[in-house]
Amino acid sequence: MQLSQKPLYLMVLGVLLNSLIVFVLCLAADLVRIQLFRLLHINKFLDLISDWLSKYMNLFCEKVKKCSDGNSVNNKKLSQGKLKDR
């Protein structure tokens, strides 16, 4: 609001300067975050969680694939009249 009362060139300069200040503050916060992650070994912890989730997701996908493969075979047999009533 204060910049809206100034001449155009000062308003543009003020907006750019404020943007630069916000950028530098966010950059500093990100650098602190990176150092904190290194200090607490959070990346190693996230890698362990990722490996664990990948392992169980792969097992789940294999089971789903087996079920869908079995169903497609049964559907073909059913459409051909080869599957008996259970």
TORDRENMAR-818901 format. One record per atom (N, C-alpha, C): residue number from 1; chain; atom name; z, y, x. Coordinates in steps of 0.02 Angstrom, whole numbers. Layout:
BEGIN
(NUM; A; CA; (Z; Y; X)),
...
This chain:
BEGIN
(1; A; N; (0; -59; 41)),
(1; A; CA; (0; 0; 0)),
(1; A; C; (0; 63; 44)),
(2; A; N; (36; 59; 98)),
(2; A; CA; (40; 119; 141)),
(2; A; C; (-28; 135; 171)),
(3; A; N; (-68; 82; 185)),
(3; A; CA; (-133; 94; 216)),
(3; A; C; (-183; 124; 166)),
(4; A; N; (-172; 113; 102)),
(4; A; CA; (-219; 140; 53)),
(4; A; C; (-217; 216; 49)),
(5; A; N; (-164; 246; 74)),
(5; A; CA; (-157; 319; 73)),
(5; A; C; (-187; 351; 136)),
(6; A; N; (-208; 311; 184)),
(6; A; CA; (-234; 337; 248)),
(6; A; C; (-310; 344; 243)),
(7; A; N; (-339; 380; 291)),
(7; A; CA; (-413; 384; 295)),
(7; A; C; (-443; 314; 308)),
(8; A; N; (-506; 307; 292)),
(8; A; CA; (-540; 242; 294)),
(8; A; C; (-536; 209; 363)),
(9; A; N; (-549; 247; 416)),
(9; A; CA; (-548; 217; 483)),
(9; A; C; (-477; 192; 501)),
(10; A; N; (-425; 227; 480)),
(10; A; CA; (-357; 203; 494)),
(10; A; C; (-340; 142; 451)),
(11; A; N; (-366; 141; 389)),
(11; A; CA; (-353; 84; 346)),
(11; A; C; (-385; 21; 375)),
(12; A; N; (-448; 27; 397)),
(12; A; CA; (-482; -31; 427)),
(12; A; C; (-446; -53; 490)),
(13; A; N; (-427; -7; 532)),
(13; A; CA; (-391; -23; 593)),
(13; A; C; (-324; -55; 578)),
(14; A; N; (-289; -31; 528)),
(14; A; CA; (-225; -59; 508)),
(14; A; C; (-231; -130; 481)),
(15; A; N; (-283; -142; 441)),
(15; A; CA; (-294; -210; 414)),
(15; A; C; (-309; -258; 471)),
(16; A; N; (-352; -238; 517)),
(16; A; CA; (-368; -281; 575)),
(16; A; C; (-306; -294; 618)),
(17; A; N; (-267; -242; 630)),
(17; A; CA; (-207; -249; 671)),
(17; A; C; (-156; -295; 637)),
(18; A; N; (-146; -287; 572)),
(18; A; CA; (-101; -330; 535)),
(18; A; C; (-125; -403; 536)),
(19; A; N; (-190; -412; 530)),
(19; A; CA; (-218; -480; 532)),
(19; A; C; (-206; -512; 601)),
(20; A; N; (-214; -472; 653)),
(20; A; CA; (-202; -497; 720)),
(20; A; C; (-128; -516; 730)),
(21; A; N; (-84; -475; 704)),
(21; A; CA; (-12; -490; 709)),
(21; A; C; (6; -555; 673)),
(22; A; N; (-22; -564; 613)),
(22; A; CA; (-9; -626; 575)),
(22; A; C; (-37; -686; 613)),
(23; A; N; (-97; -679; 642)),
(23; A; CA; (-127; -733; 680)),
(23; A; C; (-84; -752; 740)),
(24; A; N; (-60; -703; 778)),
(24; A; CA; (-19; -716; 837)),
(24; A; C; (47; -749; 817)),
(25; A; N; (77; -727; 763)),
(25; A; CA; (140; -758; 740)),
(25; A; C; (129; -831; 719)),
(26; A; N; (74; -844; 684)),
(26; A; CA; (59; -913; 664)),
(26; A; C; (43; -957; 725)),
(27; A; N; (9; -928; 773)),
(27; A; CA; (-6; -964; 835)),
(27; A; C; (58; -982; 872)),
(28; A; N; (105; -935; 875)),
(28; A; CA; (169; -947; 908)),
(28; A; C; (208; -1001; 871)),
(29; A; N; (207; -1000; 805)),
(29; A; CA; (242; -1051; 765)),
(29; A; C; (211; -1119; 777)),
(30; A; N; (145; -1123; 784)),
(30; A; CA; (112; -1186; 797)),
(30; A; C; (129; -1212; 866)),
(31; A; N; (133; -1169; 915)),
(31; A; CA; (153; -1190; 983)),
(31; A; C; (224; -1217; 983)),
(32; A; N; (268; -1186; 946)),
(32; A; CA; (337; -1211; 940)),
(32; A; C; (337; -1280; 907)),
(33; A; N; (296; -1287; 855)),
(33; A; CA; (291; -1352; 820)),
(33; A; C; (266; -1407; 867)),
(34; A; N; (216; -1391; 907)),
(34; A; CA; (189; -1440; 955)),
(34; A; C; (243; -1462; 1004)),
(35; A; N; (280; -1414; 1031)),
(35; A; CA; (333; -1430; 1079)),
(35; A; C; (388; -1471; 1046)),
(36; A; N; (405; -1455; 985)),
(36; A; CA; (455; -1492; 948)),
(36; A; C; (433; -1564; 936)),
(37; A; N; (369; -1574; 918)),
(37; A; CA; (343; -1641; 908)),
(37; A; C; (346; -1681; 973)),
(38; A; N; (331; -1648; 1029)),
(38; A; CA; (334; -1683; 1094)),
(38; A; C; (407; -1701; 1111)),
(39; A; N; (452; -1656; 1099)),
(39; A; CA; (523; -1667; 1115)),
(39; A; C; (552; -1724; 1074)),
(40; A; N; (534; -1727; 1010)),
(40; A; CA; (562; -1778; 965)),
(40; A; C; (520; -1841; 962)),
(41; A; N; (465; -1845; 1000)),
(41; A; CA; (420; -1903; 1001)),
(41; A; C; (396; -1921; 931)),
(42; A; N; (379; -1871; 893)),
(42; A; CA; (358; -1882; 824)),
(42; A; C; (289; -1916; 823)),
(43; A; N; (245; -1901; 870)),
(43; A; CA; (179; -1932; 870)),
(43; A; C; (184; -2007; 879)),
(44; A; N; (230; -2031; 921)),
(44; A; CA; (239; -2103; 930)),
(44; A; C; (263; -2135; 865)),
(45; A; N; (309; -2101; 831)),
(45; A; CA; (335; -2126; 768)),
(45; A; C; (280; -2129; 715)),
(46; A; N; (238; -2077; 712)),
(46; A; CA; (183; -2076; 665)),
(46; A; C; (131; -2130; 681)),
(47; A; N; (120; -2144; 746)),
(47; A; CA; (75; -2198; 765)),
(47; A; C; (102; -2265; 741)),
(48; A; N; (167; -2276; 747)),
(48; A; CA; (196; -2339; 724)),
(48; A; C; (188; -2346; 648)),
(49; A; N; (200; -2294; 612)),
(49; A; CA; (192; -2296; 539)),
(49; A; C; (119; -2309; 521)),
(50; A; N; (74; -2276; 556)),
(50; A; CA; (3; -2285; 544)),
(50; A; C; (-19; -2357; 557)),
(51; A; N; (3; -2386; 612)),
(51; A; CA; (-13; -2455; 627)),
(51; A; C; (14; -2502; 574)),
(52; A; N; (75; -2491; 553)),
(52; A; CA; (106; -2534; 502)),
(52; A; C; (67; -2529; 436)),
(53; A; N; (50; -2468; 415)),
(53; A; CA; (13; -2458; 353)),
(53; A; C; (-56; -2489; 357)),
(54; A; N; (-89; -2482; 415)),
(54; A; CA; (-156; -2511; 424)),
(54; A; C; (-153; -2587; 418)),
(55; A; N; (-103; -2616; 448)),
(55; A; CA; (-95; -2689; 446)),
(55; A; C; (-89; -2713; 374)),
(56; A; N; (-45; -2682; 336)),
(56; A; CA; (-35; -2705; 267)),
(56; A; C; (-93; -2685; 222)),
(57; A; N; (-126; -2631; 236)),
(57; A; CA; (-184; -2612; 196)),
(57; A; C; (-241; -2661; 208)),
(58; A; N; (-250; -2683; 270)),
(58; A; CA; (-302; -2733; 285)),
(58; A; C; (-287; -2799; 251)),
(59; A; N; (-224; -2820; 251)),
(59; A; CA; (-206; -2882; 216)),
(59; A; C; (-220; -2875; 141)),
(60; A; N; (-203; -2818; 113)),
(60; A; CA; (-215; -2806; 42)),
(60; A; C; (-289; -2808; 26)),
(61; A; N; (-329; -2775; 68)),
(61; A; CA; (-402; -2774; 57)),
(61; A; C; (-432; -2844; 62)),
(62; A; N; (-407; -2884; 109)),
(62; A; CA; (-432; -2952; 115)),
(62; A; C; (-417; -2992; 53)),
(63; A; N; (-356; -2985; 25)),
(63; A; CA; (-338; -3021; -36)),
(63; A; C; (-381; -2997; -95)),
(64; A; N; (-392; -2933; -99)),
(64; A; CA; (-433; -2907; -154)),
(64; A; C; (-504; -2933; -147)),
(65; A; N; (-530; -2934; -86)),
(65; A; CA; (-598; -2959; -74)),
(65; A; C; (-602; -3032; -93)),
(66; A; N; (-552; -3072; -74)),
(66; A; CA; (-553; -3143; -91)),
(66; A; C; (-551; -3152; -167)),
(67; A; N; (-511; -3112; -201)),
(67; A; CA; (-507; -3117; -274)),
(67; A; C; (-573; -3097; -306)),
(68; A; N; (-603; -3044; -281)),
(68; A; CA; (-665; -3021; -310)),
(68; A; C; (-722; -3070; -295)),
(69; A; N; (-721; -3102; -235)),
(69; A; CA; (-772; -3152; -219)),
(69; A; C; (-764; -3213; -265)),
(70; A; N; (-702; -3234; -275)),
(70; A; CA; (-689; -3291; -319)),
(70; A; C; (-709; -3276; -390)),
(71; A; N; (-697; -3216; -413)),
(71; A; CA; (-715; -3197; -481)),
(71; A; C; (-790; -3193; -490)),
(72; A; N; (-826; -3170; -438)),
(72; A; CA; (-898; -3166; -445)),
(72; A; C; (-929; -3236; -447)),
(73; A; N; (-900; -3284; -410)),
(73; A; CA; (-924; -3353; -413)),
(73; A; C; (-911; -3381; -482)),
(74; A; N; (-850; -3370; -508)),
(74; A; CA; (-832; -3395; -574)),
(74; A; C; (-876; -3363; -628)),
(75; A; N; (-891; -3299; -621)),
(75; A; CA; (-934; -3265; -669)),
(75; A; C; (-1004; -3293; -669)),
(76; A; N; (-1030; -3310; -609)),
(76; A; CA; (-1097; -3340; -605)),
(76; A; C; (-1097; -3408; -639)),
(77; A; N; (-1044; -3449; -625)),
(77; A; CA; (-1040; -3515; -655)),
(77; A; C; (-1033; -3509; -731)),
(78; A; N; (-995; -3461; -753)),
(78; A; CA; (-984; -3451; -825)),
(78; A; C; (-1050; -3431; -858)),
(79; A; N; (-1087; -3386; -825)),
(79; A; CA; (-1150; -3364; -855)),
(79; A; C; (-1201; -3420; -855)),
(80; A; N; (-1195; -3468; -810)),
(80; A; CA; (-1240; -3525; -807)),
(80; A; C; (-1215; -3583; -849)),
(81; A; N; (-1155; -3576; -877)),
(81; A; CA; (-1127; -3629; -920)),
(81; A; C; (-1097; -3686; -881)),
(82; A; N; (-1083; -3676; -816)),
(82; A; CA; (-1057; -3730; -775)),
(82; A; C; (-981; -3730; -772)),
(83; A; N; (-949; -3678; -796)),
(83; A; CA; (-875; -3675; -793)),
(83; A; C; (-847; -3701; -858)),
(84; A; N; (-804; -3752; -853)),
(84; A; CA; (-774; -3782; -912)),
(84; A; C; (-715; -3742; -937)),
(85; A; N; (-699; -3750; -1000)),
(85; A; CA; (-640; -3716; -1027)),
(85; A; C; (-578; -3743; -994)),
(86; A; N; (-531; -3701; -984)),
(86; A; CA; (-469; -3723; -950)),
(86; A; C; (-417; -3741; -999)),
